Amino acid sequence: MAHVARVRLLLPAALALTLTACLDLDPDGNSSPPGEVAPAATLRLQKAQSCDGLRAYLEQAWLTSLLRTPFAVCADCEAFADDGVLAGAPEAGGGNANAPDDVSRTNTQEAGVDEADLVKAGSDGRLYTISANLLLIARGFPPGELAELGRLDLEARPLGLYLDEAAARVIVVAATEVFYALEPGAGDAIAAPDIAPPVDPAVELLFVDVGDPAAPRIERRLRIDGHHVATRRTQGRLHLVSRTGLGVPPQLWSDQRLAPWLDEYWSLGEAPAASPRRAELERLIAELVHEFVLALEPLELLPALRDGDLRSALVQCGDVFHPGVDTLWPELLTVTSLAGDGSDPRSASVVGNGSVVYANAESLYVSQPSSGWWWREAQSEQTAVHRFEIGERVPRYSATGSVPGHVRDSFAFSEHAGYLRVASTQWTGGRTRTSSNHLSVLEDTGRGELRVAGAVNGFAPGETIFSSRFVGERGFVVTFRQIDPLFSFDLSDPRAPVLRGELEIPGFSTYMHPIDDRHLLTIGRAGTAAGASWEVQLQIFDVGDLDQPRRVAAHVPAMDGTGYSWSEAGYDHHAFTYYAPLQLLAIPLSYSRGDTLFNGFIAFRIDPATGIREIGRVSHSDLARAAYCPEGGAQPLSDLCRRDGLALQWLAHPRRSVVMTGDDEAFLYTLSSAGLKASPLTNLGQVLGTVVFPASQYRYYY
């Protein structure tokens, strides 16, 4: 069982200055010490081969962690040395003859690779969505008959879901959390609960039979140790990336000898490394760690899978891959592949704490920032990239490479014709730091290495990458400092990528979406020469000529005066609904200015020839009152219900939209945290159907 060790950070003035100087954080929180690049040989991963091999690696990693970071032992760690499960925590309608002609699907990065989302639409017009702890199923078509068909209490916090129509199954990806209930009549203020001891984190996969939508039932509930990182579904299999702590176990933290030795060791401050007492303390701590590791059963640290009452190891310790260099506060990154019904789980693990995942049908890549690993004391900002093969049933670690700097999100990656393209930003220079940007092309040598085949280094100095998109043999990168340069790259020769064009305009784009062979539709922030504004902006770029990209349209949704607007679509591509057959874009949008608030959706007609034209809006603010203040019903937020305040309207947070067509008409279904609405595209102000979600009695404590 992987345990959570609780520590508190001690930062006396001298140590705080030393640590800050060593890390030298850039504005995005990435470390950029002025040092050296980790050699490829030290990044390449090797198998532990046996439990003794893993034990030896962890011994050195734990010792390095204790001696290189000023942490103190928590006094009550022994309270978490058992199984780690918090007492009282959750253990781990009708056919539709009137099917739509077409429905929009989740906006994914790669064709053929599905991604978890908050809502999925079936070809029969049913809508499957999650709200708080519930799975809700609704009849969506025809829109005038929009209605809830069934619901299921998941007894977990859902993160997203997948729909397997052929098997009449929904797969819900959930996380274990400590949660507490709102008390009816408590008013606006929600008292924070006593902080309970943390449970060991786990990801839950719930396989739900939805053959009878009025009575969905959980067929299988799998619980996998670790934090959720990402999931993808391809070729009928679900691929889960999770992360488990391999930090110093609480049993070692709780040893009465360790705390005074560490306190004295760190009290020496800048004492020479060769001082007799410092060397003596290092020897004592090393002997204590060795003593503990000799009695350690490494399998107890590795993540496990629970299928009902059955518990099995995800990996064996001899199969774990680790780098050829010490890791501070090591974590285990695991890729688990399962069949569509949860059977046949197969896993591969590497030591690392990556969080950005990119996948296509054959490969899955996870990035590993040096700011979270610290390979060397003088480590330059660098990102390692691990490749896993997922085309077959068993995920297999294949190779590791590296690029300078850090990556922003999954769209910084793209594999094409066997080459991986990566866009990254690197901070250098210590206190007078500056940034530069790179586009690297990596190839798998077949010998465990992702080698740089070609690169464009150092473009847009002083800027930071805000969005990237690769389309076939072309690449596009948007950077920002005060203006928004769009860079275009020719990647037809992966060994000689070329920066071809640059366009500078105010503001910046956070997401780019290809709408045809030569046009990109983007969302981001408007701006002037002085910098970005508070307004959401849509733009169309003609990138048919890589040497001369040009903006052909821009649109800022008109609101009631100058206020602040925000769209989840700018930071989560799943909220960006572009329906190509109708050249339709729908995005959630929130706007506030004084007492004015809009929480809803705006739809646009997108035409490179004529520009961007708004066609209508759907407000969800009324659903908040319907959900939380029903007449004659329980009112968990009674004080808010007694008055018309903006706070209540914020509970209708706009999230997703779905397009359905049929009977020569098109309809927009909009989803907020308060419910669903169906509207005709010819008149979005008209509401054809509504589903009000039950008021959430739960607020999750993060």
C-alpha positions, 0 to 999 in steps of 0.5 A: 500500500502506498502511504502518504507522508506528511511533512512540514517545511522549515524555512529559517531566513538563511535557508529560505534565501538559500533555497530560493536562490537554488530554485530561482522560480520563474513567473510560471513556477518553474525552476531555472537554476543557471546550471547544466543539462542532464546527460541523456545517459542519466535520463535513460531509464533502466529496470530495477530487475528485482526488489533488491534493485528497487530497494537500493534505488529508493535507499539512495533517493530517500537519503538524498531527499533528507539531506538536500531539502530542509524538511522536518518530521511530522510528530504524528506520522505513526497515525498514518502507518496503517492501511491509510483508509479514512474511517467513514470515507466511501468504499471503494428508462425507455427507448428512443425511436426519434433518434437525431440524424447527427450529434457532436462528439467530444472535442479531442486532440487526436482522431480515434483517441477518445478523452474523458469529458463531463458529457457524452451524447449517444447516437440515439440522442441520449445525454450522459453527464455527471453532476456532483456525485451523480451520473445523470441520463437524459432523453435529449431528442427530440428537444421538446422531450428533454427529460431526465431518464435516470440517475445513479449515486456514484459514491465518489467524485467523478472527473469525467466519463466515456460512453461505449454505446455498443456495450451500453456502458458508461465508464466513469473516472473518479477520484477519492476525496474527503467531502462534507455536506452543506447544512440546510439553512446555514446561509451563505457561510459554509463552515470548513470542517475539521481537517481529517487525516488524508486518505491514500489517494486512489482513482476509481473506475466505475463501469456502469450498465446503462442498458436500462437508462431508468435504472443504471447500475454499477457492474464493476468498481475498480480502485487503483492506488495513486493520483489521477493524471490522465486517461485516454480510450483507444482501440476499445481499451482504456488507458489510465495514467496515475501517480503514486508517492514513493517518498520517505515512508511514515514509519521512517519519519516516525523514528525518534532518532531522525528528527533531532539529527535532521534538525542539527544537520540543517542548523549547521547551515553553510558549514563546510561539507567536510566539517566533522559533525556534518559528516558524522550526521550524514553517516548516522542518517545514512545508517538509519535509512539503510537499517529501515530499507533492509527491513522494507518490503518494497511491494508494500510501496507499489500501487495496487488494484482493488476489484471488489474484495480482491487486491492485486499488485499493478506491477512487480518491483523488478519491472519498475524503470528508474533513471540513472540518477537520484530522485528527490521525493520520488513518485511512481508513474504508472500506465494501466491499460484495461479492456472496456469492461474493466478486465485484463488490467496491464501496467507499466511503471517508471519513477517520475512525477510527470503530469502532461500526457499526450497520446495517439492510437499507438503511443502515449507520452508523459513529460517529466519537468526537471523542476519536479525532479532535480536531477542535479544540483545545478540542473538547467530547466529541462523536460524529459519525455517518456514514451509508452507503446499502447497499441497492444494489450500490454503497455510497454515503456519504450524510450526517454528523451529530453527537450530544453525548458518546460511544456504547457499542455498536451497540445505542445506534443504531436506525433507524426510519421514516427516523429514526436514534435514538442514546443517548449519554453525555457527560462535561464539567467538566474536573477536576471532571467529571460525566456526563449522558446524551442520546437524540437523533433524527437525520434525513437532510436529503438535503443531506449532513447528519444533522440533529437532529430531536428530543432528550431531553438531560441525563437521569440526571446523574452516571450512565453508559449501560450498555445501550440497546435500541430497539423500534419507537417505544419506547426503553429505556436503562439507566444505572449509578453505584451503582443501575440506573435503567431509563428508558423513552422514547416515540419515536412523534413523532421530533421530540418524543421524551419520557422517560416512565418510570424504574425504579431497582433495584440492579445494572445490565443490559448487554444487553436482549432483547425477548421479546414486545410488552411484556417485556424480558429482560436480563442484567447484574450483581446488586447492592445499594444500595452498588453492583454485585456479582460475580454474573451476574443475569437480569431480566424487565421489564414495559414495557407501560406506559411511564410505569411500567416494573416488574421482574417477575422477577430471578434470580442463578444459585446457585453454590457460595458467593460467588465471581465469575461472568461470562458472555460473553452480557452483553457479546456478544449472539451468546452470548445464545441465546433460543429463543422457541418454548420460552421458553428462554434459554441462556447461557455462564457461568464461575464461580470461588471458590478451588478451585471452577470451573464452565465451561459453560452454564446454561439457563432457562425464561423466563415473565413470569407465573411468572419465571425458572427454571433447567432445567439445566447443561452443564459443559465442563471435562471437554472441556479434558482430552480436548482437550489431554491425550488418552491416547497423544497429543501433549500440548502442555501436558504439565505441566498434564496431569500434574495436576488444576489449574484452569488446564487447565479454563479452556481450555474457555472457554464461547462459544455455544449452539444449539437444535435440535428434532425428533421432539417433542424439543428439544436444546441444543448447547453450544460451548466452545473445547474442543469441542461437546456435545449434550444433551436439554433434558429432562435437560441432565446427559445427554450424547448426543454430543460432538466434541472439538476438536483442541488448538490449537497456536497462540497469537496475539500481539496 
